[in-house]
Amino acid sequence: MMMFNAKDLIKLKNKKIVFINNNMRVGGVQSSLFNLLSKLDASNEITLVLFSLNGEYIKRLPQNVKVKSAGKLISILGIPHSETKGWLKIFSFFLRGITRLYSFNVAIQFILLFTKKITDEYDLAFSFLQDSPENVFYGGCNLFTLKKISSLLKISYIHADYSNYGGATNYNINILRKFDYIALVSESCKKQFTSVVPELTNKAIVIKNFVLDEEIKMLSDCDPYLYKNGFLNFLYVGRLAQEKGLFRLLDAFTEVSSIQEIPIMLHIVGNGPLLDDIASYIDNKGINQIVEIHEETDNPYRFMKNANALVLSSFHEAAPMVISEALVLGLKVLTTNTCSAKEMITDDEGWVCENSKEGLCKGLLDAIGELRYV
């Protein structure tokens, strides 16, 4: 078997490498993948196999990256259900029903029956998206990589806190056993993973997310967002999903705002399944004057440029790309104490608060206390 050293990943030359992912839309996993593809040596022959050929990052990929479709039916795993049309929408309804009645495992096995194998042979294959909890219609990269890709070495990425995200099922762990290596994005993530699956400790490696510092700085200067004068402006950038803890952030922000002399604003940049619910929550609580939702953008750095602090309220995280990106711009970060938070943020770079609404309240007060004098 070909040997692999995670530290030498971006030093690899003249290799045939394939990456498998759902899409290249704006998101933490996609950003991590784009950055890695940009860092790999140009002598490598790189193929990116996507379930759906969409996303803002595709048009910015390096020239030596060849993009391939994984197949027509499997494309429903790379696009929101609302964007499917015709017979794909019918299949989407059918397979989501199977996922609810049985599990996603049954749905992905059915999809792969109608998905052709990629005929090329590779030196390394990276399944870049971890498997989902079994009742969620999401993922599938691991099984596709095992069944439809030929490679000397196969590596599965995990961009999650494996002890908390809900996908550490016996079925998913059995799939991971078939990979040569499991890539975790921080030492803390590796520790959590090996605590759940100790028998895979020897396969667990750390490949930290890469950040394109100069590109982030350049993009932050492209039409930077101008916030209202006289306010301390907190910024959330990310997916609008349940695990992000946004409702408790809204409650904490409302509570802290009511006892502060200094006006504060929360700006939310992103998209996701909870977008409409969050907008309704803001309206119902009557906090539109202190919370503003901005449209999803492929350049969130223009919002970071003039913000006072980034805030993350997640119940669980791995090693969020958005933290590393904010720190490149010198933007302080307030985050709940998730898996890699204390590994990523030093005392002079921000605040790590208790993982609760009360913790967020205290964290906001601490941040405001420091930022008011900056």
Secondary structure as GFF3:
##gff-version 3
##sequence-region A 1 374
A	DSSP	three_ten_helix	6	11	.	.	.	ID=ss1
A	DSSP	beta_strand	16	21	.	.	.	ID=ss2
A	DSSP	alpha_helix	28	39	.	.	.	ID=ss3
A	DSSP	beta_strand	45	50	.	.	.	ID=ss4
A	DSSP	three_ten_helix	58	60	.	.	.	ID=ss5
A	DSSP	beta_strand	65	69	.	.	.	ID=ss6
A	DSSP	three_ten_helix	73	77	.	.	.	ID=ss7
A	DSSP	three_ten_helix	81	83	.	.	.	ID=ss8
A	DSSP	alpha_helix	86	101	.	.	.	ID=ss9
A	DSSP	alpha_helix	104	113	.	.	.	ID=ss10
A	DSSP	beta_strand	121	127	.	.	.	ID=ss11
A	DSSP	alpha_helix	141	148	.	.	.	ID=ss12
A	DSSP	beta_strand	150	158	.	.	.	ID=ss13
A	DSSP	alpha_helix	170	176	.	.	.	ID=ss14
A	DSSP	beta_strand	181	184	.	.	.	ID=ss15
A	DSSP	alpha_helix	187	196	.	.	.	ID=ss16
A	DSSP	three_ten_helix	198	203	.	.	.	ID=ss17
A	DSSP	beta_strand	204	206	.	.	.	ID=ss18
A	DSSP	alpha_helix	213	220	.	.	.	ID=ss19
A	DSSP	beta_strand	232	237	.	.	.	ID=ss20
A	DSSP	three_ten_helix	242	244	.	.	.	ID=ss21
A	DSSP	alpha_helix	246	258	.	.	.	ID=ss22
A	DSSP	beta_strand	264	269	.	.	.	ID=ss23
A	DSSP	alpha_helix	275	285	.	.	.	ID=ss24
A	DSSP	beta_strand	291	294	.	.	.	ID=ss25
A	DSSP	alpha_helix	301	304	.	.	.	ID=ss26
A	DSSP	beta_strand	309	312	.	.	.	ID=ss27
A	DSSP	alpha_helix	321	328	.	.	.	ID=ss28
A	DSSP	beta_strand	332	336	.	.	.	ID=ss29
A	DSSP	alpha_helix	341	344	.	.	.	ID=ss30
A	DSSP	three_ten_helix	347	349	.	.	.	ID=ss31
A	DSSP	beta_strand	350	353	.	.	.	ID=ss32
A	DSSP	alpha_helix	357	371	.	.	.	ID=ss33
###
